[in-house]
Each structure stands twice: as C-alpha cells, then as structure tokens.
Amino acid sequence: MPVPPTQPVLAMDGVVVRFGGVVALDGVHLEVDPGEVLGVIGPNGAGKTTLFNVACGFVPPTEGRLSFEGADVTGWQPHHLVDHGVARSLQGLGLFDRLSVVDNVLVGGDRHAKKGFLSSLLATPAATRDEAALRERAMEVLERLDIGHRAEETVGSLPYPLRKRVALARALVSEPRLLLLDEPAAGLSESEMSELGDIISGLAGEMSVMLVEHHMDLVMRVCHRLTVLDFGRVIATGSPDQVRNDPAVLEAYLGAAVEETPTKEPNGA
C-alpha cells in the first residue's frame, strides 16, 4: 500500500536512552518527512551520536517508540532496517581497503539480491543476471558521484575525500527510502564540502535524508528543517531561518557561528 504523503518516513516518539545513570536522550520527538533533508545539530555531548545510533538500530531506546513509514520498528536490528529501505553512511566509513571501489559499493546492494547464496555459488543464469544488474546500478551511482573512472582501483589507494564518496555510493546503491548520514563533511575542504552539499541537495525528493552534522554552513544550505539537541533534549525544531533566530538556540550554543553563516536556499541557489 502506498505511503500517505503526510506520514513521516521516520518518527521518534518520546525516545529515552539511558546508559546506567546517564540520560543520553530525554523524551526526544523527531520526524523525517518524505523527500526532505532533516538536519540534527547540537554541541558535543548533546546526544547527536546516540540519536543517530537509535535511528540505525545500533542502540535500542530505553523508553519510547521508533517507527518507519508508520510501522513500529522499535528494537529492530540494523540489518532488518536495511532490508526495509534504511541506508546509512557512517563517519568511520567501514570500507574494505583491499577491494576495488565497485566491489565495495556492491556490498551495499545486498537487500536487492533476488537469488540466494546457493544460486550465486552455482552461478545460475538467474544469479548471473541479478549480479549484472546490481553491478550496472553500482556503476550508475559511482558515475553520479563523479568517481566512476576510479571503479576498478582499490579503495585503499584513494584519498580520504574519495573514500567518503565510495561510502556514500555504497549506501545509495540499495536505493533507500531513508538515508542516514553521520558527519559526512568531516575531513573535507571547503570546496569538497560544497560539492557534498550539491550531492545531498540532489538527493532531496528521491529519498529522505537525516543528516547529523556540526558544519553550520553545510547544514544551513541543504537542510529543509533542523532539530536542535542540547543535553539530550530537543530545544528547537524548524526551518534553518527559524532555528537561526531562536533565542534559546543562540543562547545555548550556536551564537555567532550561525549569525556569520550566509543564508542560502536548500537547493543551493
């Protein structure tokens, strides 16, 4: 059944996460709508990483509910979420340095594999067709990210910014409905960050994106809405301009960093 257009792709309802006596998230409410880029921002220790790990299935909430396209997925394991259209690109990349670029990307297409392990092992015609289609899609994603010409090179031979693109390609090859990005701009130059912003803006509409990031210029440029965390609580939600001018946000931790960032439309115009 088609998803109603008003139904969030991802929703957190009253999510609490405790690690012993430490409350990392405290009653978090969050929604990612179809086709939007939602940014999650906050200072160190605000709970951004924990929130991302809850969304990925790495950390189960102590209290509260997590839903994906209306279905309760609270406590689901990461591979179950991947099977249902959630892809993630982690700050640590997790690539296989001795494999080629395209082989690393193919790892991300597992949820689309139509044939089982035995068919692949026996190289049946159906499995061969399946693999060819997946490889074609992997090459299309690499071309889109402007690294198709490096497809046969080993990942370990690439500079860090290109390895980050390989990690993003691996997430995109599964054709997700929700893409989770953890600090995608970390380690990038200003020009590389600008190119990343163009890529993320181009994804909007094709899928939903939740972006956890501390680079304010990127966040303000590409995100349609922002959720602001401080000490595990949501202190503001709204458009970049609304958050930019929210007194509680400015007082808490953004201040001059936001005031000095030029306003840009989400599409980079």
Secondary structure as UniProt FT lines:
FT   TURN            5..6
FT   STRAND          10..19
FT   TURN            20..21
FT   STRAND          22..32
FT   TURN            34..35
FT   STRAND          37..41
FT   TURN            44..45
FT   HELIX           48..56
FT   STRAND          63..68
FT   TURN            69..70
FT   STRAND          71..72
FT   TURN            74..75
FT   HELIX           78..83
FT   TURN            84..85
FT   STRAND          86..89
FT   TURN            91..92
FT   TURN            97..98
FT   HELIX           101..107
FT   TURN            108..109
FT   HELIX           110..112
FT   HELIX           117..122
FT   HELIX           125..144
FT   TURN            145..146
FT   HELIX           148..150
FT   TURN            151..152
FT   HELIX           155..157
FT   HELIX           160..172
FT   TURN            173..174
FT   STRAND          178..182
FT   TURN            184..187
FT   HELIX           190..203
FT   TURN            205..206
FT   STRAND          207..212
FT   HELIX           216..222
FT   STRAND          225..230
FT   TURN            231..232
FT   STRAND          233..238
FT   HELIX           240..244
FT   HELIX           247..252
FT   HELIX           256..259
FT   TURN            266..267
//
